[in-house]
Amino acid sequence: MLKLATWNVNSIRIRLGLLERLEKEEALDVLCLQEVKAKEEDFPFDEIKRLGFDNIALYGMAGYNGVAILSKLPLENAQRHDHVGKSDARHISACINDVEIHNIYIPAGGDVPDINENPSFLHKLNFVDEMADFFADESNRKILICGDFNIAPSKNDVWSHKALLQTVSHTPIEVEKLQNFFAKGKFVDAVRHIYNEPQKIYSWWSYRNPNWQTNDKGRRLDHIWVSKNMTDAVDDIKIRKDFRAMERPSDHAPVIITLKL
């Protein structure tokens, strides 16, 4: 069995207490983090290793972005990947036995869904296009992709499909690009493999919404995909919504997969 979580922590140094709690409650083997917001010399290696994660693959960046794979199991062939001509710490990969793990933080894309008015939105769309080409492979590799994709693709991945059609993260062009990425890689959406449509599922609730627990205006921005040859290994999925309600929380909840490997 392999138990892996993906979580946008929105600054690892602020969330160390929550990381410790998550590890104690879930007994994770692997933890993929996004938005660690720390360069190499500021990353809390000692604190993380005290939690049992002796193997760390980090692509850090001062103040922004940053991705890390924390593992209790040996990591092999750790690689940092750059896309769309930017070295902005959004993609790191490593292997555990015969499984490639890719931890990805897709750009948020700003607030205006217009490529002419908003260069950040164009960057996001180009990034997803490049991801589609990067993973378009006919080989039989075992691949797990996880992270904050900043796109909620299904109408059941948002609190209101109609209300959010012009909101960055759920616009038709973003959904189309993500679906192309998904199709080119021939992936399986592990979360939806367990929680079928039309069940509503969210992993993110805005800091700007003080009544998020009662109105539940969420979006599913955090994803775990697996190659088709790993479909039968998907045993369980859990979204720890309770972590969004804890003291000094991230606006994202951890998403946890258990694999029979």
Secondary structure, DSSP 8 states (H G I E B T S, - for coil): -EEEEEEE-S-TTTSHHHHHHHHHHH--SEEEEE-----GGGS-HHHHHHTT--EEEEE--SSS--EEEEESS--EEEEE--BTTB--S-EEEEEETTEEEEEEE-----S---TTT-HHHHHHHHHHHHHHHHT---S--EEEEEEE-S---SGGGBS-TTTTTTSTTS-HHHHHHHHHHHHHTTEEEHHHHHS-TT----SEE-TT-TTHHHH--EE--EEEEEEGGGGGGEEEEEE-GGGGGSSS--SB--EEEEE--
